[in-house]
């Protein structure tokens, strides 16, 4: 759930400090109306977000056996 906050924090940090990264790329794409790039960033975020949540759920069930019982 916190991955979305990390991604939005990356956008803010990369824009303020002028660091290269997906946040700055997304900001530049939006301001220059580069629609394929905006869709690509949205697609990457849409794929990574549930993937990270699934990996965390699997890791949590490995660490805590009580989760597997339910």
Protein Blocks (a to p, Z undefined) as FASTA:
>chain_A
ZZmmmmmmmmmmmmmnopacfklmmmmmmmnopaklmmmmmmmmmmmmmmmmmmmmmmmm
mmmmmlmmZZ
